[in-house]
Amino acid sequence: MREIRPGVIPVGALDWDRRIFDELIPLPEGTSYNAYVVKGSTGTALIDTVDPTKLEILLGNLGELGLDRLDYIVANHAEQDHSGVIPRILSRYPSARAITTPKGKEFLKLLLHVPDEKIQAVQDRETLSLGDRTLEFIHTPWVHWPETMLTWLREDRILFTCDLFGSHYATDELFVSELGRVYWAAKRYYAEIMMPFRGPIKGHLEKIRPLPIGIIAPSHGPVYRKPELILDAYRDWVSDRVKNEVVIPYVSMHHSTAVMVHSLEKALADRGVPALPFNLTVTDIGELAMALVDAATVVVGTPTVLTGPHPAAVYAAYLVKILKPKTRAIGIIGSYGWGGRTVKDLAGILQGLPVEFLEPVLVKGLPTSADLLALDALAEKIAEKHRAYGIL
Ligand code: FEO
């Protein structure tokens, strides 16, 4: 079997075929559930496990290693794709204990019914000796659950980060040396899963800055032999810097809203502001989430259905609300036939985001030339703001 370092062996599973995660997140490139055996002179640890669908692969890999004894199962994160088979691994290796944060202990008991006596909670920066190797546990709550931690293998300078720095990207390549396609998979992962926790992640990046990291080994996607590749990408994504871009998630029933979107897009382009329209009837929400990572402005486009926004626009607005991008300004445009509460309903969903709300442009029926002038004015207002942000 391949090794990351002598005695540090990947034993997880690839999932080439999985196409959705949490019944929500598209996985166009599959995923992997990475788990790692760390052999020390006096103890052996398994870092993370696999999704329950891949138990047999993990057991097969442990069998291939001839691992008769396991002392510790480190649960960096209690979500089922990493911890779901801990009860089965504990049955196979009855002398092992699960190692996790105090909050992780609660979750392992609550979600997986792991017996209390089988779990050892560790404090922030607590260490565990495997003889000639030392594991140090670094609490990093909210990436992306409250119990998460990282595991630092001191002597080998390997940081096991579970979801943090991960990517839903199935590949036979163990290491990534150039970001290439993995950059986009990692950005998609950040956008869909980590972006709401931009604040805590900034703090965690500072917390791990003093570590002389040689390798970052996440539990999804390839291992980073050049940690700066992914650390620099994360530093950029979590920074307060925004890009001169306008994301326009929209839906149109009778083409009037589409006319408005394309008119706004052209008016923005004329002012040097690139627009990224996403037709919500065909959009992969991961692509939309990725665009939200950097864009300075979002404009939601919707027709009025019955008395309010189209459900697809409600969904998009709700995504923006829960993903909490660093977007600075949000607008609403759309067409209606005889009235309704479209702006009020969408604004209600978006309420609470630390953004500036732009004057909405709602028009009756097919947009007239006067309506298109209002969109021109909106484009000018957005360009002004982007100049004020120093990005245009
Ligand atoms: Fe990969 Fe939050 O689990």
Boltz pocket constraint, residues with backbone or C-beta under 6 A from the ligand:
constraints:
  - pocket:
      binder: B
      contacts: [[A, 77], [A, 79], [A, 80], [A, 81], [A, 82], [A, 143], [A, 144], [A, 163], [A, 219], [A, 220]]
      max_distance: 6.0
